[in-house]
Amino acid sequence: MADVKITTRPNGPLLVEGAFTLVDSQGNEFKLDPDKPAYALCRCGESKNLPFCDGSHKACGFEADQPAR
């Protein structure tokens, strides 16, 4: 598997770049397009397309920007 980079976006989603597998709590894989360069994963919990971000964080007042320590 290629290198994966996960970036926290200020007041937004986790941006996952590179080839990865996303599995639900029951072990089922989400179908991901291997040609898509990045996926945004929801952190606010308000997305209508969980676990993927749909931009709902902009309207719900979500705030988070954790710096690396």
PDB file with one MODEL, atoms N, CA, C and O in Angstrom:
MODEL        1
ATOM      1  N   MET A   1       0.843  -1.178   0.000  1.00  0.00           N
ATOM      2  CA  MET A   1       0.000   0.000   0.000  1.00  0.00           C
ATOM      3  C   MET A   1       0.888   1.240   0.000  1.00  0.00           C
ATOM      4  O   MET A   1       1.915   1.288   0.677  1.00  0.00           O
ATOM      5  N   ALA A   2       0.477   2.228  -0.763  1.00  0.00           N
ATOM      6  CA  ALA A   2       1.248   3.468  -0.872  1.00  0.00           C
ATOM      7  C   ALA A   2       1.189   4.259   0.424  1.00  0.00           C
ATOM      8  O   ALA A   2       0.382   3.968   1.307  1.00  0.00           O
ATOM      9  N   ASP A   3       2.043   5.250   0.530  1.00  0.00           N
ATOM     10  CA  ASP A   3       2.026   6.122   1.698  1.00  0.00           C
ATOM     11  C   ASP A   3       0.694   6.850   1.790  1.00  0.00           C
ATOM     12  O   ASP A   3       0.111   7.239   0.778  1.00  0.00           O
ATOM     13  N   VAL A   4       0.226   7.024   3.012  1.00  0.00           N
ATOM     14  CA  VAL A   4      -1.023   7.734   3.266  1.00  0.00           C
ATOM     15  C   VAL A   4      -0.708   8.941   4.129  1.00  0.00           C
ATOM     16  O   VAL A   4       0.063   8.849   5.084  1.00  0.00           O
ATOM     17  N   LYS A   5      -1.310  10.080   3.788  1.00  0.00           N
ATOM     18  CA  LYS A   5      -1.148  11.295   4.572  1.00  0.00           C
ATOM     19  C   LYS A   5      -2.535  11.721   5.053  1.00  0.00           C
ATOM     20  O   LYS A   5      -3.465  11.826   4.254  1.00  0.00           O
ATOM     21  N   ILE A   6      -2.675  11.966   6.360  1.00  0.00           N
ATOM     22  CA  ILE A   6      -3.934  12.433   6.937  1.00  0.00           C
ATOM     23  C   ILE A   6      -3.685  13.816   7.523  1.00  0.00           C
ATOM     24  O   ILE A   6      -2.816  13.995   8.375  1.00  0.00           O
ATOM     25  N   THR A   7      -4.456  14.785   7.057  1.00  0.00           N
ATOM     26  CA  THR A   7      -4.296  16.166   7.486  1.00  0.00           C
ATOM     27  C   THR A   7      -5.569  16.645   8.171  1.00  0.00           C
ATOM     28  O   THR A   7      -6.666  16.464   7.644  1.00  0.00           O
ATOM     29  N   THR A   8      -5.426  17.258   9.348  1.00  0.00           N
ATOM     30  CA  THR A   8      -6.578  17.865   9.997  1.00  0.00           C
ATOM     31  C   THR A   8      -6.795  19.230   9.370  1.00  0.00           C
ATOM     32  O   THR A   8      -5.868  20.034   9.277  1.00  0.00           O
ATOM     33  N   ARG A   9      -8.014  19.487   8.943  1.00  0.00           N
ATOM     34  CA  ARG A   9      -8.355  20.784   8.364  1.00  0.00           C
ATOM     35  C   ARG A   9      -8.948  21.660   9.457  1.00  0.00           C
ATOM     36  O   ARG A   9      -9.803  21.185  10.204  1.00  0.00           O
ATOM     37  N   PRO A  10      -8.536  22.910   9.584  1.00  0.00           N
ATOM     38  CA  PRO A  10      -9.069  23.785  10.624  1.00  0.00           C
ATOM     39  C   PRO A  10     -10.595  23.875  10.537  1.00  0.00           C
ATOM     40  O   PRO A  10     -11.151  24.258   9.507  1.00  0.00           O
ATOM     41  N   ASN A  11     -11.260  23.515  11.642  1.00  0.00           N
ATOM     42  CA  ASN A  11     -12.723  23.563  11.725  1.00  0.00           C
ATOM     43  C   ASN A  11     -13.402  22.731  10.638  1.00  0.00           C
ATOM     44  O   ASN A  11     -14.521  23.033  10.222  1.00  0.00           O
ATOM     45  N   GLY A  12     -12.718  21.687  10.184  1.00  0.00           N
ATOM     46  CA  GLY A  12     -13.257  20.872   9.099  1.00  0.00           C
ATOM     47  C   GLY A  12     -12.882  19.414   9.227  1.00  0.00           C
ATOM     48  O   GLY A  12     -12.610  18.925  10.324  1.00  0.00           O
ATOM     49  N   PRO A  13     -12.868  18.720   8.103  1.00  0.00           N
ATOM     50  CA  PRO A  13     -12.683  17.276   8.090  1.00  0.00           C
ATOM     51  C   PRO A  13     -11.226  16.835   8.221  1.00  0.00           C
ATOM     52  O   PRO A  13     -10.305  17.650   8.277  1.00  0.00           O
ATOM     53  N   LEU A  14     -11.058  15.530   8.268  1.00  0.00           N
ATOM     54  CA  LEU A  14      -9.752  14.909   8.111  1.00  0.00           C
ATOM     55  C   LEU A  14      -9.592  14.644   6.619  1.00  0.00           C
ATOM     56  O   LEU A  14     -10.447  13.999   6.012  1.00  0.00           O
ATOM     57  N   LEU A  15      -8.528  15.124   6.033  1.00  0.00           N
ATOM     58  CA  LEU A  15      -8.265  14.901   4.619  1.00  0.00           C
ATOM     59  C   LEU A  15      -7.282  13.739   4.509  1.00  0.00           C
ATOM     60  O   LEU A  15      -6.160  13.818   5.009  1.00  0.00           O
ATOM     61  N   VAL A  16      -7.709  12.659   3.850  1.00  0.00           N
ATOM     62  CA  VAL A  16      -6.888  11.456   3.708  1.00  0.00           C
ATOM     63  C   VAL A  16      -6.433  11.367   2.257  1.00  0.00           C
ATOM     64  O   VAL A  16      -7.251  11.270   1.342  1.00  0.00           O
ATOM     65  N   GLU A  17      -5.111  11.400   2.058  1.00  0.00           N
ATOM     66  CA  GLU A  17      -4.532  11.342   0.723  1.00  0.00           C
ATOM     67  C   GLU A  17      -3.725  10.057   0.581  1.00  0.00           C
ATOM     68  O   GLU A  17      -2.991   9.671   1.491  1.00  0.00           O
ATOM     69  N   GLY A  18      -3.867   9.398  -0.567  1.00  0.00           N
ATOM     70  CA  GLY A  18      -3.165   8.147  -0.814  1.00  0.00           C
ATOM     71  C   GLY A  18      -4.124   6.971  -0.721  1.00  0.00           C
ATOM     72  O   GLY A  18      -5.268   7.121  -0.292  1.00  0.00           O
ATOM     73  N   ALA A  19      -3.653   5.809  -1.122  1.00  0.00           N
ATOM     74  CA  ALA A  19      -4.489   4.609  -1.121  1.00  0.00           C
ATOM     75  C   ALA A  19      -4.664   4.084   0.300  1.00  0.00           C
ATOM     76  O   ALA A  19      -3.689   3.898   1.027  1.00  0.00           O
ATOM     77  N   PHE A  20      -5.920   3.846   0.688  1.00  0.00           N
ATOM     78  CA  PHE A  20      -6.213   3.320   2.016  1.00  0.00           C
ATOM     79  C   PHE A  20      -7.495   2.506   1.960  1.00  0.00           C
ATOM     80  O   PHE A  20      -8.235   2.568   0.978  1.00  0.00           O
ATOM     81  N   THR A  21      -7.754   1.750   3.004  1.00  0.00           N
ATOM     82  CA  THR A  21      -8.977   0.979   3.157  1.00  0.00           C
ATOM     83  C   THR A  21      -9.741   1.563   4.327  1.00  0.00           C
ATOM     84  O   THR A  21      -9.160   1.849   5.374  1.00  0.00           O
ATOM     85  N   LEU A  22     -11.048   1.743   4.153  1.00  0.00           N
ATOM     86  CA  LEU A  22     -11.909   2.260   5.215  1.00  0.00           C
ATOM     87  C   LEU A  22     -12.929   1.178   5.547  1.00  0.00           C
ATOM     88  O   LEU A  22     -13.676   0.725   4.680  1.00  0.00           O
ATOM     89  N   VAL A  23     -12.952   0.770   6.812  1.00  0.00           N
ATOM     90  CA  VAL A  23     -13.773  -0.356   7.249  1.00  0.00           C
ATOM     91  C   VAL A  23     -14.718   0.112   8.348  1.00  0.00           C
ATOM     92  O   VAL A  23     -14.316   0.870   9.231  1.00  0.00           O
ATOM     93  N   ASP A  24     -15.988  -0.338   8.299  1.00  0.00           N
ATOM     94  CA  ASP A  24     -16.942   0.026   9.342  1.00  0.00           C
ATOM     95  C   ASP A  24     -16.771  -0.868  10.573  1.00  0.00           C
ATOM     96  O   ASP A  24     -15.917  -1.755  10.578  1.00  0.00           O
ATOM     97  N   SER A  25     -17.561  -0.646  11.594  1.00  0.00           N
ATOM     98  CA  SER A  25     -17.423  -1.372  12.858  1.00  0.00           C
ATOM     99  C   SER A  25     -17.727  -2.863  12.745  1.00  0.00           C
ATOM    100  O   SER A  25     -17.397  -3.637  13.643  1.00  0.00           O
ATOM    101  N   GLN A  26     -18.357  -3.265  11.640  1.00  0.00           N
ATOM    102  CA  GLN A  26     -18.671  -4.681  11.431  1.00  0.00           C
ATOM    103  C   GLN A  26     -17.689  -5.353  10.476  1.00  0.00           C
ATOM    104  O   GLN A  26     -17.864  -6.518  10.119  1.00  0.00           O
ATOM    105  N   GLY A  27     -16.666  -4.623  10.068  1.00  0.00           N
ATOM    106  CA  GLY A  27     -15.644  -5.190   9.196  1.00  0.00           C
ATOM    107  C   GLY A  27     -15.931  -5.058   7.717  1.00  0.00           C
ATOM    108  O   GLY A  27     -15.198  -5.613   6.899  1.00  0.00           O
ATOM    109  N   ASN A  28     -16.985  -4.332   7.349  1.00  0.00           N
ATOM    110  CA  ASN A  28     -17.336  -4.147   5.946  1.00  0.00           C
ATOM    111  C   ASN A  28     -16.572  -2.958   5.364  1.00  0.00           C
ATOM    112  O   ASN A  28     -16.486  -1.900   5.987  1.00  0.00           O
ATOM    113  N   GLU A  29     -16.027  -3.138   4.182  1.00  0.00           N
ATOM    114  CA  GLU A  29     -15.274  -2.072   3.535  1.00  0.00           C
ATOM    115  C   GLU A  29     -16.197  -1.104   2.809  1.00  0.00           C
ATOM    116  O   GLU A  29     -17.149  -1.516   2.146  1.00  0.00           O
ATOM    117  N   PHE A  30     -15.907   0.196   2.941  1.00  0.00           N
ATOM    118  CA  PHE A  30     -16.575   1.200   2.131  1.00  0.00           C
ATOM    119  C   PHE A  30     -15.967   1.134   0.745  1.00  0.00           C
ATOM    120  O   PHE A  30     -14.758   0.949   0.607  1.00  0.00           O
ATOM    121  N   LYS A  31     -16.790   1.284  -0.288  1.00  0.00           N
ATOM    122  CA  LYS A  31     -16.282   1.291  -1.660  1.00  0.00           C
ATOM    123  C   LYS A  31     -15.664   2.650  -1.937  1.00  0.00           C
ATOM    124  O   LYS A  31     -16.339   3.677  -1.867  1.00  0.00           O
ATOM    125  N   LEU A  32     -14.386   2.649  -2.249  1.00  0.00           N
ATOM    126  CA  LEU A  32     -13.653   3.874  -2.536  1.00  0.00           C
ATOM    127  C   LEU A  32     -13.131   3.822  -3.960  1.00  0.00           C
ATOM    128  O   LEU A  32     -12.699   2.770  -4.431  1.00  0.00           O
ATOM    129  N   ASP A  33     -13.170   4.948  -4.640  1.00  0.00           N
ATOM    130  CA  ASP A  33     -12.653   5.058  -5.997  1.00  0.00           C
ATOM    131  C   ASP A  33     -11.131   5.118  -5.929  1.00  0.00           C
ATOM    132  O   ASP A  33     -10.585   6.082  -5.390  1.00  0.00           O
ATOM    133  N   PRO A  34     -10.428   4.112  -6.462  1.00  0.00           N
ATOM    134  CA  PRO A  34      -8.961   4.104  -6.373  1.00  0.00           C
ATOM    135  C   PRO A  34      -8.291   5.242  -7.139  1.00  0.00           C
ATOM    136  O   PRO A  34      -7.117   5.533  -6.911  1.00  0.00           O
ATOM    137  N   ASP A  35      -9.025   5.886  -8.044  1.00  0.00           N
ATOM    138  CA  ASP A  35      -8.463   6.994  -8.817  1.00  0.00           C
ATOM    139  C   ASP A  35      -8.668   8.349  -8.135  1.00  0.00           C
ATOM    140  O   ASP A  35      -8.109   9.353  -8.575  1.00  0.00           O
ATOM    141  N   LYS A  36      -9.459   8.381  -7.074  1.00  0.00           N
ATOM    142  CA  LYS A  36      -9.688   9.638  -6.361  1.00  0.00           C
ATOM    143  C   LYS A  36      -8.474   9.920  -5.486  1.00  0.00           C
ATOM    144  O   LYS A  36      -8.087   9.064  -4.691  1.00  0.00           O
ATOM    145  N   PRO A  37      -7.862  11.094  -5.607  1.00  0.00           N
ATOM    146  CA  PRO A  37      -6.608  11.360  -4.887  1.00  0.00           C
ATOM    147  C   PRO A  37      -6.775  11.578  -3.386  1.00  0.00           C
ATOM    148  O   PRO A  37      -5.820  11.396  -2.631  1.00  0.00           O
ATOM    149  N   ALA A  38      -7.982  11.969  -2.934  1.00  0.00           N
ATOM    150  CA  ALA A  38      -8.170  12.259  -1.510  1.00  0.00           C
ATOM    151  C   ALA A  38      -9.639  12.104  -1.130  1.00  0.00           C
ATOM    152  O   ALA A  38     -10.535  12.259  -1.959  1.00  0.00           O
ATOM    153  N   TYR A  39      -9.861  11.794   0.142  1.00  0.00           N
ATOM    154  CA  TYR A  39     -11.202  11.733   0.726  1.00  0.00           C
ATOM    155  C   TYR A  39     -11.218  12.591   1.977  1.00  0.00           C
ATOM    156  O   TYR A  39     -10.241  12.629   2.724  1.00  0.00           O
ATOM    157  N   ALA A  40     -12.330  13.280   2.207  1.00  0.00           N
ATOM    158  CA  ALA A  40     -12.514  14.070   3.423  1.00  0.00           C
ATOM    159  C   ALA A  40     -13.438  13.296   4.351  1.00  0.00           C
ATOM    160  O   ALA A  40     -14.568  12.976   3.983  1.00  0.00           O
ATOM    161  N   LEU A  41     -12.962  12.997   5.548  1.00  0.00           N
ATOM    162  CA  LEU A  41     -13.747  12.273   6.537  1.00  0.00           C
ATOM    163  C   LEU A  41     -14.284  13.250   7.574  1.00  0.00           C
ATOM    164  O   LEU A  41     -13.548  14.088   8.094  1.00  0.00           O
ATOM    165  N   CYS A  42     -15.570  13.133   7.867  1.00  0.00           N
ATOM    166  CA  CYS A  42     -16.272  14.041   8.768  1.00  0.00           C
ATOM    167  C   CYS A  42     -15.730  13.947  10.190  1.00  0.00           C
ATOM    168  O   CYS A  42     -15.473  12.856  10.698  1.00  0.00           O
ATOM    169  N   ARG A  43     -15.558  15.114  10.830  1.00  0.00           N
ATOM    170  CA  ARG A  43     -15.222  15.175  12.255  1.00  0.00           C
ATOM    171  C   ARG A  43     -16.359  15.771  13.069  1.00  0.00           C
ATOM    172  O   ARG A  43     -16.411  15.574  14.283  1.00  0.00           O
ATOM    173  N   CYS A  44     -17.273  16.497  12.430  1.00  0.00           N
ATOM    174  CA  CYS A  44     -18.314  17.196  13.186  1.00  0.00           C
ATOM    175  C   CYS A  44     -19.499  16.301  13.522  1.00  0.00           C
ATOM    176  O   CYS A  44     -20.247  16.596  14.454  1.00  0.00           O
ATOM    177  N   GLY A  45     -19.682  15.214  12.780  1.00  0.00           N
ATOM    178  CA  GLY A  45     -20.791  14.302  13.024  1.00  0.00           C
ATOM    179  C   GLY A  45     -22.106  14.712  12.387  1.00  0.00           C
ATOM    180  O   GLY A  45     -23.107  14.018  12.564  1.00  0.00           O
ATOM    181  N   GLU A  46     -22.138  15.818  11.651  1.00  0.00           N
ATOM    182  CA  GLU A  46     -23.377  16.333  11.065  1.00  0.00           C
ATOM    183  C   GLU A  46     -23.564  15.977   9.593  1.00  0.00           C
ATOM    184  O   GLU A  46     -24.616  16.272   9.026  1.00  0.00           O
ATOM    185  N   SER A  47     -22.583  15.359   8.967  1.00  0.00           N
ATOM    186  CA  SER A  47     -22.667  15.031   7.551  1.00  0.00           C
ATOM    187  C   SER A  47     -23.844  14.099   7.270  1.00  0.00           C
ATOM    188  O   SER A  47     -24.145  13.207   8.063  1.00  0.00           O
ATOM    189  N   LYS A  48     -24.495  14.315   6.148  1.00  0.00           N
ATOM    190  CA  LYS A  48     -25.578  13.420   5.698  1.00  0.00           C
ATOM    191  C   LYS A  48     -24.994  12.245   4.916  1.00  0.00           C
ATOM    192  O   LYS A  48     -25.734  11.392   4.426  1.00  0.00           O
ATOM    193  N   ASN A  49     -23.662  12.202   4.800  1.00  0.00           N
ATOM    194  CA  ASN A  49     -22.982  11.155   4.039  1.00  0.00           C
ATOM    195  C   ASN A  49     -21.851  10.545   4.871  1.00  0.00           C
ATOM    196  O   ASN A  49     -20.772  10.266   4.348  1.00  0.00           O
ATOM    197  N   LEU A  50     -22.102  10.339   6.171  1.00  0.00           N
ATOM    198  CA  LEU A  50     -21.071   9.784   7.051  1.00  0.00           C
ATOM    199  C   LEU A  50     -20.564   8.453   6.528  1.00  0.00           C
ATOM    200  O   LEU A  50     -21.346   7.666   5.995  1.00  0.00           O
ATOM    201  N   PRO A  51     -19.289   8.186   6.667  1.00  0.00           N
ATOM    202  CA  PRO A  51     -18.272   8.903   7.409  1.00  0.00           C
ATOM    203  C   PRO A  51     -17.598  10.009   6.592  1.00  0.00           C
ATOM    204  O   PRO A  51     -16.598  10.581   7.026  1.00  0.00           O
ATOM    205  N   PHE A  52     -18.141  10.307   5.416  1.00  0.00           N
ATOM    206  CA  PHE A  52     -17.532  11.299   4.535  1.00  0.00           C
ATOM    207  C   PHE A  52     -18.084  12.690   4.822  1.00  0.00           C
ATOM    208  O   PHE A  52     -19.236  12.837   5.231  1.00  0.00           O
ATOM    209  N   CYS A  53     -17.267  13.694   4.609  1.00  0.00           N
ATOM    210  CA  CYS A  53     -17.644  15.082   4.834  1.00  0.00           C
ATOM    211  C   CYS A  53     -18.514  15.576   3.685  1.00  0.00           C
ATOM    212  O   CYS A  53     -18.234  15.301   2.518  1.00  0.00           O
ATOM    213  N   ASP A  54     -19.578  16.312   4.028  1.00  0.00           N
ATOM    214  CA  ASP A  54     -20.400  16.959   3.007  1.00  0.00           C
ATOM    215  C   ASP A  54     -20.433  18.476   3.188  1.00  0.00           C
ATOM    216  O   ASP A  54     -21.243  19.159   2.562  1.00  0.00           O
ATOM    217  N   GLY A  55     -19.554  19.003   4.041  1.00  0.00           N
ATOM    218  CA  GLY A  55     -19.484  20.438   4.269  1.00  0.00           C
ATOM    219  C   GLY A  55     -20.390  20.933   5.394  1.00  0.00           C
ATOM    220  O   GLY A  55     -20.453  22.138   5.639  1.00  0.00           O
ATOM    221  N   SER A  56     -21.090  20.035   6.081  1.00  0.00           N
ATOM    222  CA  SER A  56     -22.008  20.427   7.152  1.00  0.00           C
ATOM    223  C   SER A  56     -21.314  21.164   8.291  1.00  0.00           C
ATOM    224  O   SER A  56     -21.959  21.921   9.017  1.00  0.00           O
ATOM    225  N   HIS A  57     -20.021  20.955   8.457  1.00  0.00           N
ATOM    226  CA  HIS A  57     -19.282  21.622   9.538  1.00  0.00           C
ATOM    227  C   HIS A  57     -19.354  23.139   9.426  1.00  0.00           C
ATOM    228  O   HIS A  57     -19.221  23.845  10.425  1.00  0.00           O
ATOM    229  N   LYS A  58     -19.563  23.637   8.223  1.00  0.00           N
ATOM    230  CA  LYS A  58     -19.620  25.085   8.005  1.00  0.00           C
ATOM    231  C   LYS A  58     -20.859  25.702   8.643  1.00  0.00           C
ATOM    232  O   LYS A  58     -20.828  26.864   9.050  1.00  0.00           O
ATOM    233  N   ALA A  59     -21.954  24.939   8.736  1.00  0.00           N
ATOM    234  CA  ALA A  59     -23.216  25.470   9.253  1.00  0.00           C
ATOM    235  C   ALA A  59     -23.497  25.092  10.707  1.00  0.00           C
ATOM    236  O   ALA A  59     -24.346  25.708  11.352  1.00  0.00           O
ATOM    237  N   CYS A  60     -22.795  24.091  11.226  1.00  0.00           N
ATOM    238  CA  CYS A  60     -23.133  23.611  12.572  1.00  0.00           C
ATOM    239  C   CYS A  60     -22.279  24.223  13.674  1.00  0.00           C
ATOM    240  O   CYS A  60     -22.493  23.936  14.852  1.00  0.00           O
ATOM    241  N   GLY A  61     -21.325  25.053  13.310  1.00  0.00           N
ATOM    242  CA  GLY A  61     -20.496  25.705  14.318  1.00  0.00           C
ATOM    243  C   GLY A  61     -19.350  24.848  14.826  1.00  0.00           C
ATOM    244  O   GLY A  61     -18.794  25.133  15.886  1.00  0.00           O
ATOM    245  N   PHE A  62     -18.988  23.811  14.099  1.00  0.00           N
ATOM    246  CA  PHE A  62     -17.880  22.939  14.518  1.00  0.00           C
ATOM    247  C   PHE A  62     -16.579  23.716  14.563  1.00  0.00           C
ATOM    248  O   PHE A  62     -16.236  24.440  13.628  1.00  0.00           O
ATOM    249  N   GLU A  63     -15.858  23.554  15.667  1.00  0.00           N
ATOM    250  CA  GLU A  63     -14.552  24.190  15.819  1.00  0.00           C
ATOM    251  C   GLU A  63     -13.545  23.198  16.367  1.00  0.00           C
ATOM    252  O   GLU A  63     -13.758  22.608  17.426  1.00  0.00           O
ATOM    253  N   ALA A  64     -12.465  23.016  15.658  1.00  0.00           N
ATOM    254  CA  ALA A  64     -11.366  22.152  16.097  1.00  0.00           C
ATOM    255  C   ALA A  64     -10.152  22.429  15.229  1.00  0.00           C
ATOM    256  O   ALA A  64     -10.264  22.524  14.007  1.00  0.00           O
ATOM    257  N   ASP A  65      -9.018  22.558  15.847  1.00  0.00           N
ATOM    258  CA  ASP A  65      -7.768  22.767  15.114  1.00  0.00           C
ATOM    259  C   ASP A  65      -6.610  22.354  16.024  1.00  0.00           C
ATOM    260  O   ASP A  65      -5.884  23.203  16.542  1.00  0.00           O
ATOM    261  N   GLN A  66      -6.448  21.060  16.210  1.00  0.00           N
ATOM    262  CA  GLN A  66      -5.421  20.543  17.094  1.00  0.00           C
ATOM    263  C   GLN A  66      -4.046  20.620  16.451  1.00  0.00           C
ATOM    264  O   GLN A  66      -3.829  20.061  15.376  1.00  0.00           O
ATOM    265  N   PRO A  67      -3.121  21.308  17.102  1.00  0.00           N
ATOM    266  CA  PRO A  67      -1.752  21.333  16.595  1.00  0.00           C
ATOM    267  C   PRO A  67      -1.008  20.062  17.005  1.00  0.00           C
ATOM    268  O   PRO A  67      -1.324  19.459  18.031  1.00  0.00           O
ATOM    269  N   ALA A  68      -0.037  19.664  16.218  1.00  0.00           N
ATOM    270  CA  ALA A  68       0.810  18.527  16.579  1.00  0.00           C
ATOM    271  C   ALA A  68       1.721  18.968  17.710  1.00  0.00           C
ATOM    272  O   ALA A  68       2.255  20.078  17.695  1.00  0.00           O
ATOM    273  N   ARG A  69       1.893  18.105  18.677  1.00  0.00           N
ATOM    274  CA  ARG A  69       2.752  18.442  19.808  1.00  0.00           C
ATOM    275  C   ARG A  69       3.995  17.602  19.763  1.00  0.00           C
ATOM    276  O   ARG A  69       4.858  17.730  20.632  1.00  0.00           O
TER     277      ARG A  69
ENDMDL
END
